[in-house]
Amino acid sequence: MTRRVNSKLKLRNFQEGDLVWRATGSAQRNPVEGKLAANWDGPFRVQHAFNNGAYKLEELSGKVIPRTWNSTHLKTYYS
């Protein structure tokens, strides 16, 4: 069963300087927008990549986001 689950897993590796989308949690969504609220925020730039799959992000203006984000909550931003 583990093999089947892992076969569908997308490995996402980002380099420093890559642009990414960040998943929007249900607590951050505007309740007025309901189910039409955006699921992803961004773009953000990867400031630092840790070995355990965590990433430190910054806004395009250079403001650092205060916490780290796991790669499962990020996806590539294509421009």
trRosetta pair geometry for C-beta under 8 A, 3 or more apart (Angstrom, degrees):
i j d omega theta_ij theta_ji phi_ij phi_ji
1 4 5.7 -54 -155 32 38 112
1 5 6.6 34 151 -15 68 105
2 5 5.8 -56 -150 38 35 109
2 6 6.1 27 157 -13 69 111
3 6 5.9 -59 -142 43 28 107
3 7 6.4 38 155 -33 63 103
4 7 5.8 -49 -151 21 29 116
4 8 7.5 18 156 -9 58 102
5 8 6.5 -68 -166 36 34 103
5 9 7.0 47 142 -41 66 103
6 9 5.1 -37 -152 6 46 125
12 71 4.5 179 78 172 103 113
12 72 7.6 156 32 -80 124 35
12 74 6.4 -177 127 85 146 91
12 75 6.8 -96 -124 -109 152 53
12 76 7.4 -155 -147 -36 110 88
13 71 7.2 -16 -85 -129 35 152
14 18 4.5 -134 -165 57 97 147
14 20 6.0 -26 -112 -65 154 131
14 46 4.9 167 135 -63 126 158
14 49 6.2 -170 86 -96 79 124
14 55 6.0 17 63 -98 129 148
14 71 6.9 -178 0 -117 102 104
14 74 6.7 -52 -28 122 144 143
14 76 7.5 176 -97 -89 101 79
15 18 5.2 110 57 -32 68 112
15 46 6.9 143 95 76 33 143
15 49 6.7 -73 -137 -25 27 148
16 46 5.4 -131 -123 109 38 100
16 47 6.8 -3 -142 161 93 17
16 48 6.3 8 -103 -103 112 31
16 49 5.7 -122 -56 -7 77 99
17 45 6.4 -21 -143 -169 31 104
17 46 6.4 -37 23 63 23 88
18 45 7.3 152 78 -152 35 59
18 46 4.8 22 52 13 83 122
18 76 7.1 -67 173 -125 121 82
18 77 8.0 143 158 37 78 87
19 42 7.5 125 174 171 86 121
19 43 4.5 8 -176 178 108 135
19 44 7.1 148 -154 73 61 34
19 45 5.9 -37 -96 -94 63 63
19 46 7.9 -131 -73 -6 18 81
19 76 7.6 73 86 -167 67 59
19 77 4.0 -77 125 64 99 120
19 79 6.7 25 68 -19 157 117
20 42 6.4 -115 107 -129 49 150
20 43 6.7 131 61 -157 28 81
20 44 5.6 -35 66 66 81 86
20 45 7.8 132 18 -111 80 16
20 46 6.1 67 -5 -50 122 94
20 55 7.6 54 25 114 163 159
20 57 7.1 -101 60 -113 117 119
20 74 4.6 -1 173 -170 138 110
20 75 6.5 144 -161 71 85 29
20 76 6.2 -60 -112 -108 70 30
20 77 5.5 -167 -109 -11 11 98
21 40 4.1 6 173 179 125 128
21 41 6.9 141 -167 67 71 37
21 42 4.2 -140 -119 20 52 149
21 43 6.5 -63 -77 -107 57 64
21 44 7.7 119 -116 19 15 88
21 74 6.7 149 75 -158 55 56
21 75 4.9 -13 53 61 106 84
21 76 7.5 10 10 77 88 16
21 77 5.3 133 -39 -73 76 91
22 40 6.7 138 67 -162 36 72
22 41 4.9 -30 66 65 95 92
22 42 5.4 138 11 -60 78 104
22 44 5.6 32 -28 7 116 135
22 57 6.7 -9 -72 -88 132 176
22 69 6.1 -84 -130 -130 107 165
22 73 6.4 24 -159 139 67 95
22 74 6.0 -23 -102 -102 58 75
23 39 6.9 -33 -145 160 70 77
23 40 6.2 -47 -103 -105 40 69
23 41 7.8 6 96 18 8 83
23 73 4.2 -103 23 -161 118 81
23 74 7.3 -103 -13 -63 86 34
24 28 5.2 -124 -167 83 84 119
24 29 5.9 98 142 -69 120 85
24 37 7.3 -123 110 136 147 108
24 38 6.0 91 0 103 154 81
24 39 5.7 -164 40 -173 103 27
24 40 6.2 -147 -10 -86 94 13
24 41 5.2 108 -71 -28 97 96
25 28 5.0 88 59 8 79 102
25 29 7.5 -134 98 -18 44 86
26 29 5.8 -44 -151 15 39 118
28 41 7.8 -54 130 -41 144 136
29 33 6.7 -113 175 64 95 113
29 37 4.2 98 -158 125 112 161
29 38 7.7 -173 -119 56 92 59
30 33 4.6 72 81 5 103 107
30 37 5.6 172 46 -110 78 125
31 34 7.0 39 -179 -72 46 53
33 36 5.2 -116 173 77 85 84
33 37 3.8 110 101 -74 127 84
33 38 8.0 -13 138 -2 159 62
34 37 6.6 172 70 -20 27 94
38 41 6.9 107 115 -74 126 59
40 75 7.1 -60 -122 42 141 112
41 44 7.6 43 112 -31 89 110
42 77 5.8 -138 135 -80 137 135
43 60 6.6 61 85 -52 90 115
43 77 4.1 73 -115 -138 118 172
43 79 7.5 -50 -38 -60 161 115
44 57 4.3 19 153 -174 137 123
44 58 6.6 150 -171 70 90 30
44 59 6.2 -61 -120 -98 79 41
44 60 7.5 -132 -122 -41 34 70
44 65 6.7 -3 -146 -28 141 137
44 77 8.0 148 36 -21 51 142
45 57 6.9 137 71 -160 42 70
45 58 5.3 -29 66 67 94 86
45 59 7.5 35 18 131 89 10
45 60 6.2 111 -22 -93 109 56
46 49 6.1 23 168 -61 128 90
46 55 5.3 -61 -134 -168 101 125
46 56 7.5 95 -167 71 61 54
46 57 6.3 -50 -105 -104 43 66
47 55 7.9 128 42 172 65 79
47 56 4.6 -65 67 106 106 96
47 57 6.2 143 2 -139 96 11
47 58 4.5 82 -57 -14 119 109
47 64 6.4 7 -45 -121 168 93
48 55 7.1 166 84 -158 52 55
48 56 4.1 20 48 40 95 119
49 55 5.5 -18 -108 -109 63 84
49 56 7.9 -127 -61 24 28 76
50 53 7.3 -35 83 43 89 24
50 54 4.4 0 48 66 128 90
50 55 6.9 -146 16 -76 82 35
50 56 7.5 89 -29 -19 98 89
50 68 6.9 2 0 -147 135 146
53 70 5.9 29 125 -152 101 77
53 71 4.8 -90 -174 3 93 113
53 72 7.9 37 157 -18 127 80
54 68 4.2 32 174 157 116 133
54 69 6.8 144 -157 70 69 30
54 70 5.8 -44 -100 -91 67 55
54 71 7.7 -118 -84 -26 23 76
55 68 6.3 147 68 -163 31 84
55 69 5.4 -34 64 65 87 83
55 70 7.7 133 16 -116 82 9
55 71 6.6 91 -14 -74 115 72
55 74 6.4 0 41 -28 142 161
56 64 7.2 -11 168 -159 105 103
56 65 7.3 177 -175 63 61 89
56 68 5.4 -53 -79 -104 65 81
56 69 8.0 143 -94 18 21 78
57 64 7.7 139 95 -159 46 57
57 65 4.3 9 80 28 93 133
57 69 5.9 14 -17 12 121 125
58 62 6.1 -12 164 -158 128 27
58 63 6.4 163 -164 82 82 37
58 64 4.8 -44 -103 -102 95 52
58 65 6.2 -151 -92 -3 34 79
59 62 6.9 -31 74 34 79 23
59 63 4.5 11 32 55 117 90
59 65 7.0 118 -36 -52 75 88
65 69 7.6 6 106 -26 143 114
69 73 5.3 -111 -175 78 101 118
69 74 5.8 104 126 -50 124 111
70 73 5.4 83 66 11 78 100
70 74 7.6 -164 99 -2 42 96
71 74 5.5 -69 -144 45 44 108
